[in-house]
Structures are given as structure tokens and as C-alpha cells.
Amino acid sequence: MKTVLITGGTGLIGRQLANQLRAKGYRVTLLSRTPKAHAEFTTYGWNHDTGLLDPKAIAEADYIIHLAGANLGEKRWTPKRQQEIVDSRVRSGELLYHALKTEPHHVKAFISASAIGYYGAQTTETIFTETDPPATDFLGTTCRKWEQVGEQIATLGIRTVLLRTGVVLAPNEGALAKLRIPVALGIGSALGSGNQYVPWIHHDDICGMYLKALEDATMHGAYNAVAPTHTTNYELTKTLAHLLHKPFWFPRVPAFALRLLLGNMANMLLEGSRVSCQKISDAGYHFQFPQLETALRDLVTKK
Ligand SMILES: NC(=O)c1ccc[n+]([C@@H]2O[C@H](COP(=O)([O-])OP(=O)(O)OC[C@H]3O[C@@H](n4cnc5c(N)ncnc54)[C@H](OP(=O)(O)O)[C@@H]3O)[C@@H](O)[C@H]2O)c1
């Protein structure tokens, strides 16, 4: 039985992925900042501030999936929070790199989250592909540093895949849960111009892509993990309102109000371009939910 070690495996993606891996016959272990709290899988402790990493976690692993990272939408992006967003991804990744470099192990592949923020918070008609350069804004530079750790791990001879993930649409948490509140209250409307693209991916597809990246030894490097349908914020909110049988209002939430409320985090919601999934499709990934309406219909009917 192969062992998959997941960092940040207690989060939105990690919990479903861990269950799917177990159902497929893998042994799943987790690396968490609070190991005692999670009994369902063997959980080891780590802390990138102190450099703690239980060596058993690496010694037992055949594969590592690196999902750990402070949540982008949880708190206002103060300078301290921005540092936490970077460190929780980069310093934790460096801890893994150091362990893989210095300790005996048999890890065959390292699969890491990255994000479409790599291409920057900007609204254009450009369809970004994996060969485009990183943006120079906060998310662009964060994603670059995050991916550089994966590239360092690749220099150790470990196959490395980086999934530049779009907005994950999941049943009761994450972005969809936040979007659902005003819509369910009957006050749903687009944010800012509403013309910004929201590259999205259904929860089942992001987990499917991690499984594929783990099992397909031909996959290397960065892949965009987004659905093939290009969707604006206006279309996303309107489709959700339609499916929930709620009104969709024309006066949009003004950009200045969001900026006032959220500070520079608002850019993440107010800007967005199109992102191509051609590379992962060419690698043989078949989407379970390529269309927005079908994806949302599936999610809003789940408990
Ligand atoms: N969900 C999305 O829409 C989306 C989109 C693009 C990219 N991604 C990326 O995909 C990865 C997984 O996403 P997710 O939605 O599952 O994330 P999540 O629900 O926010 O969970 C991430 C996990 O990271 C760990 N973590 C949180 N704060 C941390 C900190 N300060 N230092 C170290 N570890 C910390 C936590 O595990 P412990 O408490 O057990 O340590 C947490 O369960 C993240 O890196 C995220 O940025 C997600």
C-alpha cells in the first residue's frame, strides 16, 4: 500500500482528497500544526516557525501533496497577514525540501498547490497559459515563490507537479458558501463591473486532478487547474441566483465599497482574466464538471 502525505490535509481540498485517496487504496497521512485534533488519519506535527517536522512523516511517504497555506479570504491583508500567507506556503515548503534533501526517503512525486493568482489580479481578455510569466503583484510574487520551492524539490530528482488552481467551488464552504449568502438572502448582485473573469473548478475536479498528477508519471511542472468554461463574476452570480430561484439585482456592489471593506484583498474579487486548461486536458484529464450550470446545480443540491 502506497502512502500519501498531505500537508494542510485538514482543509477544504485536503479533506475530500484524503477520503478519495483512502477509497482508492492509498494509506493517507497528514502533516498538521495541530496533530492531536485529527484522529481519522495518522497525523504528524510540523511548524515552519520552529522548524519542527516529524521525520516519520517523510520516511513513510511515497508521495507528498503540499496544500498548506493560510487562507486568503479569511482575514484582511495587513502586512502581517500577507507575510503569513507567504510563509505558510513557502517556509513550510522549504521545511519539506530540507527534510527530503537530508533524510532517507523514498518519495516519488511532490504535488503542490499553486494558484491562478500567478497571472495577477487584472481583467483582460487574455487567456493565460502555463508559459506566461508571473505577475508582479502580491499574489503573483507569492505564487512564484511558492512554485520555486517545488522547483527546488524537483532538483532532488523528485517528480514535481504544480497545480495553478482557480476558485474551488465546493458545497458548503469556501468561495461558493460566501457567494451564496447574499444570493440566498435575495440580494445577490455582481461585484464591481461584474466583467472580471472567475476561473473556477468544481471540488470533484480539483481532487481528480491531484489524483491524476499523483498517478501519471508523465506529468511534470505547472498545470492550470480550472474548468474549460470562461465565466465572469456577473454570469457566476446570475447563474447561482437562477438555480436558487432568487432575484439577481442590477445595481452591482460598487468596487469602492469592497475596497473600503476588504482593503487590497478586494482586488482578488474585482479583477480576473481567463485561464486555459488546455495543458491538463492534453495530459488526459477528463472534467467531470466542465460547464458552470451543471457544476453549480450539483453543488447547491449537496448537503
Ligand atoms: N480553495 C480554493 O479556492 C483555492 C484556490 C486556489 C488555490 N488554493 C490553494 O490550495 C491549497 C489548499 O486549499 P484549501 O482551500 O483546502 O485551503 P484551506 O481550507 O484554507 O486549508 C489549508 C490548510 O493549510 C493549513 N494552514 C492554514 N493556515 C496555515 C498557516 N498559517 N501555516 C501553515 N499551515 C496553515 C491548515 O492545516 P492545519 O491546520 O492542519 O495545519 C489548513 O487546513 C491552499 O494552499 C490554497 O491556497 C485553494
The ligand as an SDF file (V2000), in Angstrom:
LIG
                    3D

 48 52  0  0  0  0  0  0  0  0999 V2000
   -9.8840   26.6790   -2.1760 N   0  0  0  0  0  0  0  0  0  0  0  0
   -9.5860   27.4400   -3.2250 C   0  0  0  0  0  0  0  0  0  0  0  0
  -10.4810   28.0800   -3.8450 O   0  0  0  0  0  0  0  0  0  0  0  0
   -8.1500   27.5300   -3.7090 C   0  0  0  0  0  0  0  0  0  0  0  0
   -7.8710   28.2310   -4.8860 C   0  0  0  0  0  0  0  0  0  0  0  0
   -6.5430   28.3440   -5.3120 C   0  0  0  0  0  0  0  0  0  0  0  0
   -5.5220   27.7630   -4.5700 C   0  0  0  0  0  0  0  0  0  0  0  0
   -5.8270   27.0910   -3.4290 N   0  0  0  0  0  0  0  0  0  0  0  0
   -4.7150   26.5650   -2.6190 C   0  0  0  0  0  0  0  0  0  0  0  0
   -4.8670   25.1770   -2.3860 O   0  0  0  0  0  0  0  0  0  0  0  0
   -4.3930   24.8750   -1.0690 C   0  0  0  0  0  0  0  0  0  0  0  0
   -5.4950   24.1360   -0.3170 C   0  0  0  0  0  0  0  0  0  0  0  0
   -6.6610   24.9470   -0.3650 O   0  0  0  0  0  0  0  0  0  0  0  0
   -7.8540   24.7680    0.6920 P   0  0  0  0  0  0  0  0  0  0  0  0
   -8.9730   25.5900    0.1930 O   0  0  0  0  0  0  0  0  0  0  0  0
   -8.0450   23.3410    1.0190 O   0  0  0  0  0  0  0  0  0  0  0  0
   -7.2150   25.5220    1.9490 O   0  0  0  0  0  0  0  0  0  0  0  0
   -7.8070   25.6620    3.4450 P   0  0  0  0  0  0  0  0  0  0  0  0
   -9.1510   25.0350    3.5550 O   0  0  0  0  0  0  0  0  0  0  0  0
   -7.6730   27.1010    3.8080 O   0  0  0  0  0  0  0  0  0  0  0  0
   -6.8020   24.7380    4.2760 O   0  0  0  0  0  0  0  0  0  0  0  0
   -5.4220   24.8840    4.1960 C   0  0  0  0  0  0  0  0  0  0  0  0
   -4.7360   24.1390    5.3230 C   0  0  0  0  0  0  0  0  0  0  0  0
   -3.4730   24.7670    5.4890 O   0  0  0  0  0  0  0  0  0  0  0  0
   -3.1000   24.7430    6.8520 C   0  0  0  0  0  0  0  0  0  0  0  0
   -2.7940   26.1300    7.2750 N   0  0  0  0  0  0  0  0  0  0  0  0
   -3.6550   27.1500    7.4560 C   0  0  0  0  0  0  0  0  0  0  0  0
   -3.0060   28.2440    7.9050 N   0  0  0  0  0  0  0  0  0  0  0  0
   -1.7010   27.8900    7.9920 C   0  0  0  0  0  0  0  0  0  0  0  0
   -0.5330   28.5640    8.4340 C   0  0  0  0  0  0  0  0  0  0  0  0
   -0.5780   29.8400    8.8380 N   0  0  0  0  0  0  0  0  0  0  0  0
    0.6360   27.8870    8.3980 N   0  0  0  0  0  0  0  0  0  0  0  0
    0.7030   26.5990    7.9690 C   0  0  0  0  0  0  0  0  0  0  0  0
   -0.3790   25.8950    7.5880 N   0  0  0  0  0  0  0  0  0  0  0  0
   -1.5560   26.5420    7.5950 C   0  0  0  0  0  0  0  0  0  0  0  0
   -4.2800   24.2060    7.6600 C   0  0  0  0  0  0  0  0  0  0  0  0
   -3.9560   22.8810    8.1030 O   0  0  0  0  0  0  0  0  0  0  0  0
   -3.5870   22.5800    9.6660 P   0  0  0  0  0  0  0  0  0  0  0  0
   -4.4520   23.4730   10.4820 O   0  0  0  0  0  0  0  0  0  0  0  0
   -3.9410   21.1390    9.8050 O   0  0  0  0  0  0  0  0  0  0  0  0
   -2.1390   22.8640    9.8150 O   0  0  0  0  0  0  0  0  0  0  0  0
   -5.4300   24.2060    6.6630 C   0  0  0  0  0  0  0  0  0  0  0  0
   -6.3130   23.1210    6.8630 O   0  0  0  0  0  0  0  0  0  0  0  0
   -4.0310   26.2020   -0.3900 C   0  0  0  0  0  0  0  0  0  0  0  0
   -2.6510   26.3730   -0.4290 O   0  0  0  0  0  0  0  0  0  0  0  0
   -4.7320   27.2290   -1.2610 C   0  0  0  0  0  0  0  0  0  0  0  0
   -4.0710   28.4820   -1.3030 O   0  0  0  0  0  0  0  0  0  0  0  0
   -7.1210   26.9630   -2.9680 C   0  0  0  0  0  0  0  0  0  0  0  0
  1  2  1  0
  2  3  2  0
  2  4  1  0
  4  5  1  0
  4 48  2  0
  5  6  2  0
  6  7  1  0
  7  8  2  0
  8  9  1  0
  8 48  1  0
  9 10  1  0
  9 46  1  0
 10 11  1  0
 11 12  1  0
 11 44  1  0
 12 13  1  0
 13 14  1  0
 14 15  2  0
 14 16  1  0
 14 17  1  0
 17 18  1  0
 18 19  2  0
 18 20  1  0
 18 21  1  0
 21 22  1  0
 22 23  1  0
 23 24  1  0
 23 42  1  0
 24 25  1  0
 25 26  1  0
 25 36  1  0
 26 27  1  0
 26 35  1  0
 27 28  2  0
 28 29  1  0
 29 30  1  0
 29 35  2  0
 30 31  1  0
 30 32  2  0
 32 33  1  0
 33 34  2  0
 34 35  1  0
 36 37  1  0
 36 42  1  0
 37 38  1  0
 38 39  2  0
 38 40  1  0
 38 41  1  0
 42 43  1  0
 44 45  1  0
 44 46  1  0
 46 47  1  0
M  CHG  2   8   1  16  -1
M  END
$$$$
